[in-house]
């Protein structure tokens, strides 16, 4: 029997139809019975559903982005307006507090942008051969303080773990944020296990994880929390999707992990049962080489002062003006792009 063969057929009205063919042999007569099933309408409905889901995701992304940025811009503009008002009246006391508050809101906006870039896989990576076991061990004290004494942390590092070629700093933040999410999923306390392992993925296991067959290392974080249902798992990596109350989460942590893993050539998978717990596994490709423990040894020293011509190119006028103010003793040329 042959089944699942899909072909495109030109109909009598000139339209193209999608047909799935099934061929069944008759052992008594040595004949084949061939049945064609028209999938055109089904494909049209599925494509319409995918487009609807895509627009819902875009709407959720833009809505969450607009909300968060409006809050941050209110913090920046509000503090700057208060600063301007006080300076105009000659009140120069407590100005540092307003400046620091505006800078803090600006930094949070920059962090939000980085998370969005991570999700879209457009963040700037500086990959280096990294010992994942050593990286996690270096985070252990911080993780224990973060999850609190009511939660137990266990780290199980695989012996002979392969090296990964990644940006170490952009893996540390996802692990920390993931442990924070796990802590919030266990309000009564529980156990968090971080486990690393080497993985050989064949064709079947690669397809299950949407990865090419080959050698990978995994970082799995398991908790004994409330777990996720199927609907939550399906939407877990959508930006700004969160099950936390308003004001207690941005909904960007898991999408940032997903973007980092995909940009690094890996994948993320969630395995969960309601009432039992959740395991999130990050799969990263094996790097054939030794981990580098050196950093910054060959960086060139910058001179204390210099002179010359500086060309500032940016499409935002305020950024060009900031450059003019910040750079001294040089001939400055500013240009929009």
RODO-2510 file (C-alpha; in nm, 4 decimals, decimal comma):
residues 337
     n   res          X          Y          Z
     1     x     0,0000     0,0000     0,0000
     2     x     0,1223     0,3477    -0,0861
     3     x    -0,0313     0,6378     0,1050
     4     x     0,0363     1,0053     0,1701
     5     x     0,1618     1,0922    -0,1794
     6     x     0,0612     1,4567    -0,2367
     7     x     0,0474     1,6061    -0,5846
     8     x    -0,0928     1,9169    -0,7539
     9     x    -0,3496     1,8565    -1,0281
    10     x    -0,4883     2,1023    -1,2837
    11     x    -0,8702     2,0936    -1,2675
    12     x    -1,1037     2,1413    -1,5639
    13     x    -1,1847     2,4973    -1,4535
    14     x    -0,8173     2,5923    -1,4719
    15     x    -0,7551     2,5962    -1,0960
    16     x    -0,4859     2,3903    -0,9250
    17     x    -0,6035     2,1347    -0,6710
    18     x    -0,3959     1,9587    -0,4057
    19     x    -0,4654     1,5860    -0,3999
    20     x    -0,3334     1,3138    -0,1681
    21     x    -0,3191     0,9726    -0,3351
    22     x    -0,3493     0,6306    -0,1755
    23     x    -0,2809     0,3105    -0,3722
    24     x    -0,3994    -0,0271    -0,2413
    25     x    -0,3192    -0,3567    -0,4149
    26     x    -0,5705    -0,6374    -0,4625
    27     x    -0,3786    -0,9621    -0,4158
    28     x    -0,6478    -1,1659    -0,5913
    29     x    -0,6521    -0,9727    -0,9162
    30     x    -0,3060    -0,8080    -0,9126
    31     x    -0,4807    -0,4739    -0,9593
    32     x    -0,4269    -0,1473    -0,7741
    33     x    -0,7110     0,0651    -0,6443
    34     x    -0,6049     0,4306    -0,6407
    35     x    -0,8006     0,6801    -0,4330
    36     x    -0,7466     1,0559    -0,4488
    37     x    -0,8489     1,2906    -0,1678
    38     x    -0,8846     1,6607    -0,2453
    39     x    -0,6987     1,8581     0,0231
    40     x    -0,7348     2,2027    -0,1365
    41     x    -1,0064     2,3345     0,0957
    42     x    -0,8401     2,1805     0,4022
    43     x    -0,5085     2,3479     0,3141
    44     x    -0,6867     2,6812     0,2606
    45     x    -0,8503     2,6555     0,6044
    46     x    -0,5206     2,5576     0,7692
    47     x    -0,3397     2,8493     0,6048
    48     x    -0,6159     3,0848     0,7199
    49     x    -0,5809     2,9489     1,0739
    50     x    -0,2031     2,9938     1,0668
    51     x    -0,2444     3,3516     0,9448
    52     x    -0,4966     3,4220     1,2218
    53     x    -0,2610     3,2803     1,4839
    54     x     0,0260     3,4824     1,3392
    55     x    -0,1774     3,8048     1,3591
    56     x    -0,2786     3,7224     1,7187
    57     x     0,0896     3,6786     1,8077
    58     x     0,1808     4,0067     1,6354
    59     x    -0,1034     4,1831     1,8166
    60     x     0,0099     4,0440     2,1494
    61     x     0,3695     4,1446     2,0769
    62     x     0,2894     4,5016     1,9728
    63     x     0,0379     4,5479     2,2541
    64     x     0,2816     4,4292     2,5197
    65     x     0,5664     4,6264     2,3676
    66     x     0,3633     4,9489     2,3534
    67     x     0,2466     4,9048     2,7134
    68     x     0,5955     4,8408     2,8548
    69     x     0,7636     5,1158     2,6546
    70     x     0,4938     5,3681     2,7443
    71     x     0,5568     5,2983     3,1129
    72     x     0,9321     5,3358     3,0696
    73     x     0,9005     5,6523     2,8607
    74     x     0,6699     5,7995     3,1255
    75     x     0,9476     5,7412     3,3794
    76     x     1,2081     5,9063     3,1575
    77     x     0,9969     6,2034     3,0451
    78     x     0,8403     6,2616     3,3859
    79     x     1,1727     6,2821     3,5646
    80     x     1,3247     6,5031     3,2939
    81     x     1,0282     6,7418     3,3102
    82     x     1,0609     6,7644     3,6892
    83     x     1,4331     6,8266     3,6424
    84     x     1,3658     7,1069     3,3929
    85     x     1,1015     7,2601     3,6214
    86     x     1,3331     7,2642     3,9232
    87     x     1,6304     7,4058     3,7305
    88     x     1,4076     7,6826     3,5897
    89     x     1,3125     7,7790     3,9460
    90     x     1,6732     7,7653     4,0651
    91     x     1,6162     7,4611     4,2836
    92     x     1,9248     7,2467     4,2375
    93     x     1,8761     7,0211     4,5395
    94     x     1,7907     6,6546     4,4838
    95     x     1,8596     6,6735     4,1088
    96     x     2,0710     6,3577     4,1164
    97     x     1,7702     6,1520     4,2215
    98     x     1,5700     6,2637     3,9172
    99     x     1,8629     6,2012     3,6818
   100     x     1,9225     5,8522     3,8240
   101     x     1,5530     5,7659     3,7979
   102     x     1,5445     5,8697     3,4307
   103     x     1,8639     5,6749     3,3598
   104     x     1,7204     5,3691     3,5338
   105     x     1,4071     5,3758     3,3171
   106     x     1,6261     5,4155     3,0085
   107     x     1,8365     5,1142     3,1052
   108     x     1,5242     4,9039     3,1580
   109     x     1,4073     5,0060     2,8104
   110     x     1,7444     4,8988     2,6684
   111     x     1,7115     4,5659     2,8498
   112     x     1,3638     4,5202     2,7018
   113     x     1,5072     4,5829     2,3546
   114     x     1,7795     4,3229     2,4122
   115     x     1,5176     4,0657     2,5119
   116     x     1,3192     4,1350     2,1982
   117     x     1,6344     4,1023     1,9886
   118     x     1,7060     3,7714     2,1616
   119     x     1,3595     3,6438     2,0727
   120     x     1,3932     3,7539     1,7103
   121     x     1,7437     3,6012     1,6948
   122     x     1,8992     3,9331     1,5951
   123     x     2,1058     4,0037     1,9042
   124     x     2,4814     4,0413     1,8599
   125     x     2,6577     3,7237     1,9707
   126     x     3,0258     3,6866     2,0522
   127     x     3,0543     3,3063     2,0740
   128     x     3,3505     3,1434     2,2423
   129     x     3,4224     2,7802     2,3342
   130     x     3,2620     2,7464     2,6775
   131     x     3,2686     2,4868     2,9548
   132     x     2,8988     2,4752     3,0498
   133     x     2,9607     2,2864     3,3758
   134     x     3,2054     2,5541     3,4893
   135     x     2,9660     2,8313     3,3849
   136     x     2,6787     2,6838     3,5892
   137     x     2,9076     2,6179     3,8873
   138     x     3,0046     2,9854     3,8798
   139     x     2,6352     3,0787     3,9040
   140     x     2,5534     2,8417     4,1905
   141     x     2,5863     3,0888     4,4798
   142     x     2,3815     3,3523     4,2977
   143     x     2,1127     3,0974     4,2072
   144     x     2,0848     2,9743     4,5675
   145     x     2,0399     3,3292     4,6964
   146     x     1,7855     3,4011     4,4232
   147     x     1,5574     3,1005     4,4807
   148     x     1,5645     3,1419     4,8596
   149     x     1,6104     2,8949     5,1468
   150     x     1,2639     2,7389     5,1002
   151     x     1,3776     2,5856     4,7693
   152     x     1,6440     2,3179     4,7209
   153     x     1,8899     2,3477     4,4328
   154     x     2,0710     2,0456     4,2929
   155     x     2,3280     2,0728     4,0142
   156     x     2,4196     1,7530     3,8291
   157     x     2,7061     1,8144     3,5874
   158     x     2,7819     1,5376     3,3377
   159     x     3,1349     1,4031     3,3441
   160     x     3,3220     1,4661     3,0206
   161     x     3,0632     1,7208     2,9044
   162     x     3,1323     1,8476     2,5555
   163     x     3,2200     2,2097     2,4851
   164     x     2,9678     2,4548     2,3397
   165     x     3,0531     2,7545     2,1214
   166     x     2,8243     3,0200     2,2706
   167     x     2,8088     3,3663     2,4214
   168     x     2,8482     3,2767     2,7886
   169     x     2,6916     3,5971     2,9213
   170     x     2,3772     3,5465     2,7159
   171     x     2,3347     3,1963     2,8589
   172     x     2,3862     3,3047     3,2203
   173     x     2,0928     3,5474     3,2125
   174     x     1,8435     3,2913     3,0741
   175     x     1,9449     3,0345     3,3383
   176     x     1,9013     3,2930     3,6136
   177     x     1,5657     3,4123     3,4774
   178     x     1,4510     3,0528     3,4357
   179     x     1,5285     2,9767     3,8003
   180     x     1,3348     3,2882     3,9026
   181     x     1,0325     3,1655     3,7036
   182     x     1,0669     2,8206     3,8613
   183     x     1,0823     2,9747     4,2075
   184     x     0,7605     3,1660     4,1379
   185     x     0,5940     2,8414     4,0228
   186     x     0,6658     2,6861     4,3656
   187     x     0,5226     2,9311     4,6238
   188     x     0,5340     2,6599     4,8929
   189     x     0,8922     2,5679     4,8077
   190     x     1,0304     2,2711     4,6184
   191     x     1,3287     2,1250     4,4372
   192     x     1,5127     2,2680     4,1350
   193     x     1,7526     2,0439     3,9451
   194     x     1,9947     2,1693     3,6795
   195     x     2,1432     1,8815     3,4842
   196     x     2,3822     1,8737     3,1899
   197     x     2,4357     1,5825     2,9512
   198     x     2,5845     1,4846     2,6160
   199     x     2,3255     1,3885     2,3544
   200     x     2,3597     1,1925     2,0302
   201     x     2,0529     1,2693     1,8203
   202     x     1,9657     1,0331     1,5364
   203     x     1,7153     1,1129     1,2618
   204     x     1,4104     1,0298     1,4741
   205     x     1,5174     1,2075     1,7945
   206     x     1,6375     1,5039     1,5867
   207     x     1,2973     1,5381     1,4201
   208     x     1,1276     1,5223     1,7613
   209     x     1,3342     1,8211     1,8752
   210     x     1,3375     2,0035     1,5402
   211     x     1,7150     1,9612     1,5146
   212     x     1,9508     1,8103     1,2618
   213     x     2,1003     1,4750     1,3631
   214     x     2,4323     1,5102     1,5414
   215     x     2,6051     1,5745     1,8729
   216     x     2,4535     1,8169     2,1207
   217     x     2,4791     1,8974     2,4885
   218     x     2,1709     1,9634     2,6957
   219     x     2,1029     2,1874     2,9938
   220     x     1,7807     2,0769     3,1628
   221     x     1,6115     2,2630     3,4475
   222     x     1,3508     2,0579     3,6340
   223     x     1,1157     2,1762     3,9070
   224     x     0,8501     2,0234     4,1303
   225     x     0,6064     2,3082     4,0732
   226     x     0,2494     2,3243     3,9495
   227     x     0,3340     2,2230     3,5914
   228     x     0,1860     2,3487     3,2633
   229     x    -0,1099     2,2347     3,0601
   230     x    -0,0880     2,1810     2,6844
   231     x    -0,2250     2,5267     2,6018
   232     x     0,0360     2,6986     2,8192
   233     x     0,3196     2,4899     2,6699
   234     x     0,2102     2,5812     2,3163
   235     x     0,2242     2,9545     2,3979
   236     x     0,5164     2,9509     2,6419
   237     x     0,7683     3,0986     2,3953
   238     x     0,5402     3,3751     2,2659
   239     x     0,6723     3,7200     2,3621
   240     x     0,4769     3,8891     2,6417
   241     x     0,2780     3,5732     2,7171
   242     x     0,2709     3,5151     3,0925
   243     x     0,0502     3,3379     3,3456
   244     x     0,1667     3,5687     3,6237
   245     x    -0,0538     3,8493     3,7589
   246     x    -0,0231     4,1924     3,5968
   247     x     0,2960     4,3671     3,7016
   248     x     0,4761     4,0491     3,8105
   249     x     0,6284     3,9394     3,4811
   250     x     0,7120     4,0665     3,1325
   251     x     0,6527     3,7358     2,9548
   252     x     0,9873     3,7671     2,7748
   253     x     1,2097     3,5271     2,9705
   254     x     1,1218     3,2062     2,7846
   255     x     1,1092     3,3794     2,4472
   256     x     1,4590     3,5159     2,5157
   257     x     1,5838     3,1630     2,5950
   258     x     1,4242     3,0343     2,2757
   259     x     1,5814     3,3085     2,0621
   260     x     1,9259     3,2549     2,2136
   261     x     1,9132     2,8784     2,1596
   262     x     1,7939     2,9061     1,7987
   263     x     2,0513     3,1728     1,7129
   264     x     2,3201     2,9477     1,8633
   265     x     2,2113     2,6595     1,6390
   266     x     2,0182     2,4768     1,9124
   267     x     1,6645     2,4303     2,0359
   268     x     1,4483     2,4451     2,3499
   269     x     1,1867     2,1921     2,4568
   270     x     0,9402     2,1859     2,7472
   271     x     0,8146     1,8671     2,9120
   272     x     0,5505     1,9177     3,1808
   273     x     0,2700     1,7537     3,3752
   274     x     0,0144     1,9518     3,5738
   275     x     0,0608     1,9008     3,9464
   276     x     0,3959     1,7218     3,9033
   277     x     0,6428     1,9701     3,7573
   278     x     0,8214     2,0937     3,4472
   279     x     1,1486     2,0231     3,2703
   280     x     1,2898     2,2763     3,0232
   281     x     1,5841     2,1555     2,8149
   282     x     1,8189     2,3747     2,6118
   283     x     2,0030     2,1846     2,3364
   284     x     2,3264     2,3350     2,2020
   285     x     2,5532     2,1973     1,9261
   286     x     2,8803     2,0381     2,0292
   287     x     3,1937     2,2398     1,9568
   288     x     3,4947     2,0332     1,8503
   289     x     3,7659     2,1956     2,0570
   290     x     3,8689     2,2901     2,4090
   291     x     3,6943     2,5523     2,6189
   292     x     3,8734     2,8860     2,6357
   293     x     3,9427     3,0190     2,9846
   294     x     4,1247     3,3302     2,8653
   295     x     3,9571     3,6635     2,8225
   296     x     4,0900     4,0031     2,7412
   297     x     4,4594     3,9058     2,7402
   298     x     4,5247     4,0497     2,3963
   299     x     4,3056     4,3573     2,4143
   300     x     4,4859     4,6677     2,2990
   301     x     4,5237     4,9453     2,5542
   302     x     4,3364     5,2626     2,4700
   303     x     4,5204     5,5946     2,4979
   304     x     4,4091     5,8384     2,7683
   305     x     4,3588     6,1113     2,5106
   306     x     4,3687     6,1519     2,1373
   307     x     4,2838     6,3996     1,8652
   308     x     4,1542     6,3621     1,5138
   309     x     3,8375     6,3659     1,3101
   310     x     3,5263     6,1845     1,4282
   311     x     3,2388     6,1041     1,1931
   312     x     2,9094     6,0410     1,3720
   313     x     2,6519     5,8657     1,1538
   314     x     2,3017     5,8013     1,2851
   315     x     1,9464     5,8568     1,1671
   316     x     1,8461     5,9994     1,5065
   317     x     1,9348     6,3670     1,5513
   318     x     1,9402     6,3500     1,9322
   319     x     2,2054     6,0769     1,9227
   320     x     2,4198     6,2826     1,6858
   321     x     2,3863     6,5837     1,9170
   322     x     2,4867     6,3739     2,2175
   323     x     2,7972     6,2667     2,0297
   324     x     2,8866     6,6280     1,9579
   325     x     2,8593     6,7176     2,3264
   326     x     3,0432     6,4090     2,4516
   327     x     3,3480     6,4249     2,2223
   328     x     3,6055     6,6995     2,2797
   329     x     3,9252     6,8214     2,1150
   330     x     3,8350     6,6647     1,7830
   331     x     3,6958     6,7845     1,4557
   332     x     3,3419     6,6489     1,4449
   333     x     3,1306     6,5749     1,1384
   334     x     2,7744     6,4505     1,1877
   335     x     2,5661     6,2882     0,9171
   336     x     2,2254     6,1259     0,9025
   337     x     2,1849     5,7858     0,7424
***
